[in-house]
Amino acid sequence: MERLSLAFTALIILLIPLSAQAEDSGFYEPVPKMVYPKDNPWSQAKEDLGKMLYFDPRLSGSNWISCATCHNPGLGWGDGLPRAIGHGQKELGRHSPTVINSGFFEVQMWDGRKPNLEEQALGPIQAKGEMNQNLDDLVKELKAIPGYVTAFEKVFGKDSISSKNIGKAIATFERSVVSKNAPYDKYMKGDKTAMTDSQVNGMNLFFGKARCAICHNGPAFTDSNFHNIGVKQEGPLKKDLGRYNQTKDEADKGAFKTPGLRHISRSGPYMHDGSEATLKEVVEFYNRGGDRNENKSAFITPLKLSRKEVDDLVHFLEALEGEPIIVSIPQLPAGR
């Protein structure tokens, strides 16, 4: 069903005349209001608790690594590195994806192995190569910190410090990290001065000749699907099978989740292995039709963009940067 939907989207995009204005294509979707799960409704106290946990290195076995270490607000909610550095200062195999707009994603992680933010939040904490923290030990440690006991009690009730509630609190904070009101949004809402001529041309390329919207569509500019785009693997992993590790479907070998593009200019490097340093390198990668043909998606073919068109497309991606996402670093509860 997902592949049929993808093919239908691709057909619609390819039928749009290359000269058509993107605002006439019907593809614009503004960033919607965040929807919270029924079993994890929002409250300000829960978001505040999640923020404390997000920035607290005591959630790691070494007491040196926090969620914010790899998902730093000052680095586009990533870490600015090609690949993450985990427990013991060892380089991991994949790039740290941005947290921005992750509350809109249908699944989490590059290979989709976590179905929601609540489970995603706990994944790196207990992963031996990442934060290397036993969850039962973490619960005991937090119960020994009076400030956390009080904060959890305020949100979840008495004796409520548990791994499940840790995940719920962090997920609630992560859902507050949203990029919106970019120059693109202002332009599509009627302010035709919000984007430059180059950005407007790049927008029309994005929805037309460059075929970017086949996969990067919807309000967060992602189909939340998985594709092998022909990335030549870099880093400590000689081979990364991506989504295949979860589905065991041959068609998913080398396929990774489509990242959202809002605020993308802030979260380089790019690709699942951080192999492309800049947005221009990313566009040039697609322009040449990827670097590996093994199991590559049929949609990844040379685009034949001119140098000016490459630059225009990059400029449009920069126009997807929304208002600054300002977050204050919380004061953490005292104790060990």
C-alpha positions in Angstrom: 0.0 0.0 0.0 2.9 2.4 0.8 4.5 1.7 -2.5 1.2 2.3 -4.4 0.8 5.6 -2.5 4.3 6.6 -3.4 3.9 5.8 -7.0 0.6 7.8 -7.2 2.3 10.8 -5.6 5.2 10.5 -8.1 2.8 10.3 -11.0 0.9 13.5 -9.9 4.2 15.4 -9.4 5.6 14.3 -12.8 2.3 15.4 -14.5 2.7 19.0 -13.2 4.1 21.2 -16.0 7.7 22.3 -15.2 6.6 25.9 -15.7 3.7 25.6 -13.3 3.9 27.7 -10.1 4.2 25.6 -7.0 1.5 27.6 -5.3 -0.9 26.3 -7.9 0.0 22.6 -7.4 -2.0 22.1 -4.3 0.9 20.6 -2.4 1.2 23.3 0.2 0.4 22.2 3.8 1.1 24.5 6.7 2.6 23.0 9.9 -0.4 21.8 11.9 -1.0 21.9 15.6 0.8 19.1 17.4 -1.3 16.1 18.3 -0.4 14.3 21.5 -1.2 10.6 22.2 -4.3 9.8 24.2 -2.2 7.9 26.7 0.3 10.8 27.0 -1.5 14.1 27.0 0.3 17.4 27.2 0.9 19.4 30.3 3.4 22.2 31.0 4.7 20.3 34.0 5.3 17.2 31.9 7.1 19.2 29.2 9.2 20.9 31.8 10.1 17.5 33.4 10.9 16.2 29.9 13.2 19.1 29.3 15.1 18.4 32.5 15.6 14.8 31.6 16.6 15.7 28.0 19.4 17.8 29.2 20.6 15.7 32.1 23.8 13.7 31.5 22.9 11.5 34.5 20.6 9.6 32.2 23.7 7.9 30.8 25.8 5.2 32.4 28.9 7.5 32.3 27.0 10.5 33.5 28.6 12.4 30.6 26.1 12.0 27.8 22.6 13.5 27.6 20.0 13.5 24.9 21.2 17.0 24.1 24.7 15.8 23.5 23.7 14.4 20.1 20.6 16.5 19.6 21.9 20.0 20.5 19.5 23.0 20.1 22.5 25.1 19.0 23.3 22.7 16.2 19.9 22.3 14.6 19.0 19.7 17.2 21.7 17.4 15.9 25.4 17.3 16.8 27.0 18.8 13.7 29.1 15.7 13.1 28.9 13.2 10.3 28.2 10.4 12.7 27.4 10.4 16.4 29.9 9.8 19.2 28.6 7.4 21.8 29.7 5.7 25.0 33.5 5.5 25.4 33.9 8.2 22.8 33.4 5.7 20.0 32.1 6.8 16.6 28.7 5.3 15.7 27.6 4.2 12.3 24.9 6.8 11.7 24.3 10.5 11.7 22.3 11.9 14.6 18.9 13.0 13.1 17.4 16.3 14.2 14.6 16.3 16.8 12.9 19.1 14.9 9.3 18.2 13.9 9.9 14.6 15.0 6.4 14.7 16.7 4.9 14.6 13.2 6.9 11.6 12.0 4.9 8.3 11.8 7.9 6.2 12.9 11.2 7.1 14.5 14.9 6.3 13.9 16.6 6.0 10.5 15.4 2.4 10.1 12.0 3.0 11.7 12.6 0.6 14.5 10.7 2.7 17.1 7.0 3.3 16.4 6.7 6.5 18.5 8.7 9.2 20.4 8.0 7.5 23.8 9.8 4.4 22.7 12.4 6.3 20.8 13.4 8.4 23.8 14.3 5.2 25.8 16.2 3.6 22.9 19.5 5.6 23.0 19.5 5.6 26.8 19.8 1.8 27.1 21.8 1.3 23.9 25.3 0.1 24.9 27.0 2.0 22.2 25.1 5.2 22.9 24.2 6.2 26.5 24.8 2.7 28.0 22.4 3.1 30.9 20.3 0.2 32.4 16.8 1.5 32.8 16.2 -0.2 36.1 19.4 1.4 37.5 18.3 4.8 36.1 15.0 4.6 37.9 16.8 3.9 41.1 19.1 6.8 40.6 16.3 9.2 39.8 14.4 8.1 42.9 17.4 9.1 45.0 17.2 12.7 43.7 14.5 14.6 45.6 13.9 17.2 42.9 13.0 14.4 40.4 10.8 12.7 42.9 8.8 15.9 43.4 8.7 16.6 39.6 7.4 13.1 38.7 4.9 13.2 41.5 3.5 16.5 40.2 3.0 15.1 36.7 2.3 11.4 37.2 1.4 10.9 40.9 3.2 9.3 43.8 5.8 6.6 43.3 5.7 7.3 39.5 9.3 7.3 38.5 9.5 4.5 35.9 11.1 4.0 32.5 7.7 4.3 30.8 7.1 7.7 32.4 10.7 8.8 31.6 9.9 8.1 28.0 6.6 9.9 28.1 8.1 13.1 29.6 11.0 13.3 27.2 8.6 12.6 24.2 6.4 15.5 25.4 9.3 17.9 25.4 10.4 16.7 22.0 7.0 17.4 20.6 7.5 21.0 21.5 10.4 21.3 19.1 8.6 22.5 15.9 9.8 24.6 13.0 7.2 26.9 11.5 6.6 30.3 9.8 9.5 30.0 7.4 9.8 32.3 4.4 8.2 29.6 2.4 5.1 29.7 4.6 4.9 33.4 4.4 5.2 33.3 0.6 2.5 30.7 0.3 0.2 32.7 2.5 0.4 35.7 0.2 3.6 37.6 1.1 5.4 37.4 -2.3 8.3 39.4 -0.9 9.2 36.6 1.6 11.3 34.6 -0.9 13.8 35.7 -3.5 13.4 35.0 -7.2 16.0 32.3 -6.8 14.1 30.7 -4.0 10.8 30.8 -6.0 12.6 29.2 -8.9 14.0 26.5 -6.5 10.5 25.9 -5.2 9.2 25.2 -8.6 12.1 22.9 -9.3 11.4 21.1 -6.0 7.8 20.4 -6.9 8.6 19.9 -10.6 11.7 19.0 -12.5 13.8 18.0 -9.5 11.0 15.6 -8.2 12.0 16.2 -4.6 8.3 16.2 -3.5 7.9 12.5 -4.5 9.4 11.7 -1.0 9.6 15.1 0.7 5.9 16.0 0.9 3.3 17.1 3.5 3.7 19.7 6.2 7.0 18.3 7.5 8.3 17.6 4.0 8.6 13.8 4.6 6.5 10.8 3.5 7.8 8.9 6.7 8.6 6.1 4.3 11.9 4.4 3.5 14.0 4.6 0.4 17.4 3.4 -0.9 18.7 6.6 -2.6 22.1 5.2 -3.6 24.2 6.5 -0.8 27.8 5.3 -0.8 28.4 4.2 2.8 30.9 6.1 4.9 32.1 5.7 8.5 32.8 2.7 10.6 30.1 0.5 9.1 31.2 -1.2 5.9 27.6 -1.9 5.1 24.3 -0.7 6.6 21.1 -2.5 5.5 18.8 0.1 7.1 15.1 -0.8 7.1 15.8 -4.3 6.0 17.1 -5.1 9.5 13.5 -4.6 10.7 11.4 -6.0 7.9 13.7 -8.6 6.3 12.1 -7.5 3.0 14.7 -7.6 0.2 13.2 -4.4 -1.3 14.2 -2.6 2.0 17.9 -3.3 1.8 19.8 0.0 2.1 16.6 2.0 2.6 16.4 4.7 5.2 13.6 7.0 6.5 13.0 10.2 4.5 14.1 13.1 6.8 11.9 16.2 7.1 13.2 19.3 5.4 12.0 22.1 7.6 14.9 23.9 9.3 17.2 21.5 7.3 19.8 24.3 6.7 20.7 24.1 10.4 21.2 20.3 10.8 24.0 19.3 8.5 25.8 17.1 7.7 23.3 15.1 5.8 22.3 11.5 4.8 22.0 8.6 7.2 25.8 8.4 7.4 26.5 12.1 7.4 28.4 11.6 4.1 27.2 14.9 2.5 28.6 18.0 4.3 26.4 20.7 2.8 23.0 21.2 1.1 24.7 21.9 -2.1 26.4 18.5 -1.9 23.1 16.9 -1.3 21.5 18.5 -4.3 24.5 17.6 -6.5 24.2 14.0 -5.2 20.6 13.8 -6.4 21.5 15.6 -9.6 23.9 12.8 -10.6 21.4 10.2 -9.6 23.1 8.9 -6.4 26.4 7.0 -6.0 25.3 3.3 -5.7 23.0 1.4 -7.9 22.5 -1.7 -5.8 18.8 -1.9 -4.9 18.4 1.8 -5.6 14.9 3.3 -5.9 13.7 3.7 -9.4 12.9 7.3 -8.6 16.6 8.2 -8.2 17.9 9.1 -11.6 20.0 12.0 -12.9 18.1 15.3 -12.8 20.1 17.2 -15.4 19.9 20.4 -13.4 22.1 23.3 -14.5 24.4 25.0 -12.0 22.0 27.8 -11.5 19.1 25.3 -10.9 21.3 23.6 -8.3 21.9 26.9 -6.6 18.2 27.8 -6.8 17.1 24.5 -5.2 19.6 25.0 -2.4 18.3 28.5 -1.8 14.7 27.2 -1.6 15.8 24.6 1.0 17.2 27.5 3.0 13.8 29.2 2.8 12.3 26.3 4.8 14.1 27.5 7.9 11.4 28.7 10.3 11.6 31.1 13.2 14.3 30.5 15.7 13.5 27.6 18.0 14.4 29.1 21.4 14.8 26.9 24.4 16.3 27.7 27.8 18.7 25.3 29.4 16.9 24.1 32.6 18.3 24.0 36.1 18.7 20.3 36.9 17.7 18.8 40.3 20.7 18.5 42.7 22.0 15.1 43.7 23.4 12.0 42.3 
